Amino acid sequence: MNLIFEKDIGAFIKKGKSKEITQEVTINKNISAPINKGDKLGKVEIKLENEVVAEVNLVSDKNISKRNLGNMYSYLTQLWFNVLRE
């Protein structure tokens, strides 16, 4: 699973200030399955001189199901066959 921006973000800054831009990434703690595509799992803050100029949520790019005995067996079998093919 990848975390992606929920939407595009941007900000206008003065010429020459781009070196003063920082980003702060926060990931939620205790994330566990099931996870649905689009669930908010964190955020990114874009800062200029320690002032937040843009913020965007980080969301899941796909669904992640909770593992149980049935789908774990299927997953391991699929991995085993993939190893044999290589």
N, CA, C and O atoms as a DFTB+ gen file, in Angstrom:
344 C
 N C O
     1  1       0.840      -1.163       0.000
     2  2       0.000       0.000       0.000
     3  2       0.892       1.235       0.000
     4  3       1.939       1.269       0.647
     5  1       0.460       2.228      -0.728
     6  2       1.143       3.513      -0.749
     7  2       0.239       4.573      -0.158
     8  3      -0.986       4.477      -0.244
     9  1       0.837       5.571       0.436
    10  2       0.094       6.739       0.872
    11  2       0.249       7.800      -0.206
    12  3       1.358       8.084      -0.659
    13  1      -0.864       8.376      -0.608
    14  2      -0.852       9.383      -1.658
    15  2      -1.556      10.641      -1.167
    16  3      -2.324      10.597      -0.206
    17  1      -1.289      11.767      -1.835
    18  2      -1.997      13.003      -1.506
    19  2      -3.472      12.845      -1.851
    20  3      -3.816      12.296      -2.898
    21  1      -4.337      13.326      -0.971
    22  2      -5.772      13.285      -1.210
    23  2      -6.149      14.197      -2.378
    24  3      -7.092      13.908      -3.116
    25  1      -5.416      15.291      -2.542
    26  2      -5.663      16.240      -3.634
    27  2      -4.355      16.951      -3.945
    28  3      -3.400      16.885      -3.170
    29  1      -4.320      17.626      -5.079
    30  2      -3.149      18.424      -5.424
    31  2      -3.108      19.659      -4.534
    32  3      -4.143      20.213      -4.164
    33  1      -1.893      20.078      -4.199
    34  2      -1.752      21.285      -3.385
    35  2      -0.728      22.209      -4.037
    36  3       0.095      21.786      -4.849
    37  1      -0.804      23.472      -3.660
    38  2       0.154      24.444      -4.163
    39  2       0.080      25.703      -3.324
    40  3      -0.879      25.917      -2.582
    41  1       1.084      26.518      -3.448
    42  2       1.118      27.785      -2.723
    43  2       2.003      28.755      -3.494
    44  3       2.981      28.356      -4.126
    45  1       1.652      30.007      -3.433
    46  2       2.475      31.048      -4.032
    47  2       3.492      31.523      -3.007
    48  3       3.157      31.786      -1.852
    49  1       4.744      31.629      -3.449
    50  2       5.794      32.128      -2.565
    51  2       6.621      33.164      -3.322
    52  3       6.649      33.176      -4.552
    53  1       7.280      34.015      -2.581
    54  2       8.134      35.032      -3.186
    55  2       9.361      34.385      -3.804
    56  3       9.866      33.374      -3.315
    57  1       9.826      34.983      -4.880
    58  2      11.019      34.508      -5.561
    59  2      12.194      34.466      -4.579
    60  3      12.417      35.411      -3.822
    61  1      12.941      33.359      -4.602
    62  2      14.100      33.213      -3.733
    63  2      13.798      32.580      -2.381
    64  3      14.718      32.317      -1.606
    65  1      12.530      32.332      -2.085
    66  2      12.151      31.755      -0.791
    67  2      12.031      30.230      -0.835
    68  3      11.771      29.605       0.193
    69  1      12.215      29.627      -2.005
    70  2      11.982      28.185      -2.136
    71  2      12.909      27.350      -1.250
    72  3      12.551      26.232      -0.879
    73  1      14.074      27.859      -0.908
    74  2      14.995      27.105      -0.041
    75  2      14.523      27.098       1.407
    76  3      15.033      26.326       2.220
    77  1      13.557      27.946       1.739
    78  2      13.045      28.026       3.102
    79  2      11.786      27.181       3.300
    80  3      11.174      27.212       4.367
    81  1      11.406      26.433       2.273
    82  2      10.219      25.572       2.363
    83  2      10.607      24.257       3.028
    84  3      11.615      23.643       2.677
    85  1       9.799      23.836       3.987
    86  2       9.986      22.536       4.633
    87  2       8.660      21.790       4.602
    88  3       7.603      22.381       4.380
    89  1       8.731      20.504       4.824
    90  2       7.508      19.710       4.919
    91  2       7.556      18.868       6.180
    92  3       8.609      18.369       6.578
    93  1       6.412      18.724       6.790
    94  2       6.295      17.896       7.983
    95  2       5.267      16.815       7.698
    96  3       4.099      17.107       7.442
    97  1       5.711      15.564       7.744
    98  2       4.846      14.419       7.465
    99  2       4.450      13.777       8.781
   100  3       5.305      13.466       9.611
   101  1       3.153      13.580       8.971
   102  2       2.635      12.927      10.166
   103  2       1.829      11.705       9.730
   104  3       0.883      11.819       8.951
   105  1       2.212      10.540      10.239
   106  2       1.487       9.293       9.950
   107  2       0.740       8.891      11.209
   108  3       1.306       8.895      12.303
   109  1      -0.544       8.542      11.054
   110  2      -1.343       8.104      12.201
   111  2      -0.703       6.882      12.854
   112  3      -0.120       6.037      12.175
   113  1      -0.816       6.799      14.156
   114  2      -0.299       5.641      14.891
   115  2      -1.355       4.548      14.914
   116  3      -2.543       4.820      14.741
   117  1      -0.923       3.317      15.128
   118  2      -1.815       2.162      15.289
   119  2      -2.750       1.956      14.103
   120  3      -3.949       1.748      14.287
   121  1      -2.216       2.012      12.905
   122  2      -3.004       1.732      11.707
   123  2      -3.128       0.221      11.570
   124  3      -2.128      -0.494      11.643
   125  1      -4.341      -0.264      11.373
   126  2      -4.534      -1.702      11.216
   127  2      -5.629      -1.974      10.195
   128  3      -6.510      -1.147       9.962
   129  1      -5.550      -3.152       9.596
   130  2      -6.536      -3.575       8.600
   131  2      -7.861      -3.863       9.286
   132  3      -7.868      -4.217      10.465
   133  1      -8.946      -3.726       8.610
   134  2      -9.061      -3.377       7.193
   135  2      -8.901      -1.874       6.956
   136  3      -9.265      -1.043       7.789
   137  1      -8.338      -1.564       5.782
   138  2      -8.176      -0.179       5.347
   139  2      -8.860      -0.044       3.999
   140  3      -8.649      -0.863       3.105
   141  1      -9.673       0.979       3.853
   142  2     -10.360       1.228       2.586
   143  2      -9.602       2.259       1.767
   144  3      -8.985       3.171       2.319
   145  1      -9.650       2.113       0.454
   146  2      -9.043       3.088      -0.439
   147  2      -9.603       4.464      -0.093
   148  3     -10.819       4.640      -0.012
   149  1      -8.721       5.435       0.110
   150  2      -9.147       6.790       0.437
   151  2      -9.206       7.098       1.922
   152  3      -9.455       8.243       2.299
   153  1      -8.981       6.095       2.787
   154  2      -8.956       6.352       4.232
   155  2      -7.793       7.282       4.574
   156  3      -6.683       7.108       4.070
   157  1      -8.053       8.272       5.434
   158  2      -7.013       9.201       5.868
   159  2      -6.093       8.487       6.855
   160  3      -6.540       7.974       7.880
   161  1      -4.797       8.463       6.528
   162  2      -3.819       7.785       7.374
   163  2      -2.713       8.719       7.847
   164  3      -1.780       8.284       8.522
   165  1      -2.811       9.993       7.501
   166  2      -1.808      10.951       7.925
   167  2      -2.021      12.276       7.220
   168  3      -3.057      12.507       6.596
   169  1      -1.008      13.157       7.329
   170  2      -1.096      14.450       6.646
   171  2       0.305      14.986       6.389
   172  3       1.275      14.570       7.022
   173  1       0.388      15.917       5.447
   174  2       1.628      16.617       5.132
   175  2       1.352      18.111       5.259
   176  3       0.390      18.630       4.693
   177  1       2.209      18.787       6.009
   178  2       2.136      20.233       6.126
   179  2       3.334      20.831       5.398
   180  3       4.473      20.428       5.633
   181  1       3.076      21.787       4.519
   182  2       4.129      22.513       3.825
   183  2       4.288      23.838       4.558
   184  3       3.324      24.581       4.742
   185  1       5.524      24.124       4.976
   186  2       5.764      25.318       5.787
   187  2       6.772      26.234       5.112
   188  3       7.703      25.779       4.448
   189  1       6.568      27.529       5.293
   190  2       7.501      28.548       4.870
   191  2       7.823      29.388       6.094
   192  3       6.944      30.036       6.662
   193  1       9.079      29.372       6.495
   194  2       9.508      30.071       7.705
   195  2       8.669      29.645       8.918
   196  3       8.222      30.481       9.703
   197  1       8.467      28.326       9.053
   198  2       7.709      27.701      10.147
   199  2       6.233      28.054      10.178
   200  3       5.567      27.784      11.178
   201  1       5.699      28.648       9.121
   202  2       4.270      28.935       9.021
   203  2       3.662      28.003       7.978
   204  3       4.172      27.906       6.862
   205  1       2.575      27.318       8.334
   206  2       1.925      26.390       7.412
   207  2       1.290      27.181       6.268
   208  3       0.444      28.048       6.489
   209  1       1.718      26.862       5.028
   210  2       1.158      27.529       3.852
   211  2       0.258      26.600       3.044
   212  3      -0.525      27.055       2.211
   213  1       0.374      25.292       3.296
   214  2      -0.494      24.317       2.622
   215  2      -0.510      23.041       3.451
   216  3       0.456      22.721       4.145
   217  1      -1.614      22.326       3.367
   218  2      -1.764      21.077       4.109
   219  2      -2.607      20.133       3.261
   220  3      -3.558      20.555       2.601
   221  1      -2.249      18.855       3.285
   222  2      -3.002      17.857       2.530
   223  2      -3.001      16.541       3.305
   224  3      -2.012      16.191       3.949
   225  1      -4.113      15.819       3.237
   226  2      -4.227      14.506       3.876
   227  2      -3.489      13.462       3.052
   228  3      -3.440      13.539       1.825
   229  1      -2.917      12.486       3.746
   230  2      -2.351      11.303       3.103
   231  2      -3.388      10.194       3.214
   232  3      -3.891       9.910       4.301
   233  1      -3.706       9.569       2.083
   234  2      -4.742       8.538       2.057
   235  2      -4.202       7.259       1.426
   236  3      -3.215       7.282       0.691
   237  1      -4.859       6.154       1.721
   238  2      -4.499       4.856       1.157
   239  2      -4.850       4.833      -0.332
   240  3      -5.887       5.354      -0.743
   241  1      -3.972       4.221      -1.134
   242  2      -4.245       4.130      -2.571
   243  2      -5.000       2.858      -2.950
   244  3      -5.356       2.677      -4.114
   245  1      -5.251       1.967      -1.972
   246  2      -6.015       0.747      -2.278
   247  2      -6.606       0.168      -1.002
   248  3      -6.263       0.585       0.104
   249  1      -7.490      -0.788      -1.173
   250  2      -8.106      -1.488      -0.046
   251  2      -7.137      -2.538       0.499
   252  3      -6.434      -3.202      -0.262
   253  1      -7.109      -2.676       1.809
   254  2      -6.332      -3.724       2.475
   255  2      -7.294      -4.475       3.389
   256  3      -7.861      -3.900       4.318
   257  1      -7.471      -5.768       3.111
   258  2      -8.399      -6.555       3.930
   259  2      -7.678      -7.113       5.148
   260  3      -6.455      -7.253       5.164
   261  1      -8.453      -7.418       6.142
   262  2      -7.905      -8.019       7.353
   263  2      -7.584      -9.480       7.044
   264  3      -8.379     -10.173       6.409
   265  1      -6.441      -9.937       7.484
   266  2      -6.034     -11.329       7.241
   267  2      -6.780     -12.265       8.187
   268  3      -6.909     -12.015       9.385
   269  1      -7.265     -13.356       7.592
   270  2      -7.814     -14.438       8.395
   271  2      -7.212     -15.732       7.866
   272  3      -6.429     -15.698       6.917
   273  1      -7.546     -16.833       8.436
   274  2      -6.929     -18.099       8.060
   275  2      -7.134     -18.417       6.580
   276  3      -6.216     -18.892       5.912
   277  1      -8.340     -18.156       6.067
   278  2      -8.641     -18.464       4.672
   279  2      -7.835     -17.632       3.693
   280  3      -7.194     -18.176       2.794
   281  1      -7.861     -16.314       3.858
   282  2      -7.130     -15.505       2.886
   283  2      -5.617     -15.549       3.122
   284  3      -4.854     -15.267       2.198
   285  1      -5.167     -15.888       4.317
   286  2      -3.739     -16.062       4.567
   287  2      -3.220     -17.295       3.822
   288  3      -2.135     -17.257       3.242
   289  1      -3.995     -18.390       3.837
   290  2      -3.616     -19.597       3.101
   291  2      -3.525     -19.292       1.608
   292  3      -2.572     -19.699       0.944
   293  1      -4.513     -18.578       1.087
   294  2      -4.521     -18.211      -0.328
   295  2      -3.315     -17.342      -0.670
   296  3      -2.678     -17.552      -1.703
   297  1      -2.995     -16.382       0.172
   298  2      -1.862     -15.481      -0.041
   299  2      -0.542     -16.252      -0.052
   300  3       0.292     -16.042      -0.934
   301  1      -0.350     -17.142       0.923
   302  2       0.888     -17.911       1.011
   303  2       1.027     -18.885      -0.161
   304  3       2.129     -19.093      -0.667
   305  1      -0.077     -19.477      -0.587
   306  2      -0.051     -20.368      -1.740
   307  2       0.348     -19.610      -2.995
   308  3       1.148     -20.098      -3.794
   309  1      -0.202     -18.431      -3.167
   310  2       0.139     -17.592      -4.318
   311  2       1.620     -17.215      -4.294
   312  3       2.280     -17.253      -5.332
   313  1       2.146     -16.854      -3.132
   314  2       3.573     -16.543      -3.014
   315  2       4.434     -17.745      -3.358
   316  3       5.450     -17.610      -4.040
   317  1       4.032     -18.925      -2.887
   318  2       4.782     -20.147      -3.127
   319  2       4.861     -20.441      -4.626
   320  3       5.933     -20.764      -5.138
   321  1       3.724     -20.330      -5.335
   322  2       3.719     -20.572      -6.776
   323  2       4.547     -19.532      -7.523
   324  3       5.179     -19.857      -8.527
   325  1       4.553     -18.296      -7.053
   326  2       5.363     -17.256      -7.689
   327  2       6.844     -17.552      -7.549
   328  3       7.620     -17.303      -8.471
   329  1       7.247     -18.091      -6.381
   330  2       8.657     -18.455      -6.172
   331  2       9.041     -19.593      -7.084
   332  3      10.149     -19.595      -7.621
   333  1       8.158     -20.572      -7.280
   334  2       8.459     -21.709      -8.143
   335  2       8.615     -21.289      -9.602
   336  3       9.381     -21.911     -10.339
   337  1       7.913     -20.259     -10.027
   338  2       7.979     -19.809     -11.422
   339  2       9.283     -19.086     -11.737
   340  3       9.675     -19.009     -12.902
   341  1       9.949     -18.566     -10.743
   342  2      11.177     -17.780     -11.000
   343  2      12.367     -18.627     -11.314
   344  3      13.454     -18.101     -11.549
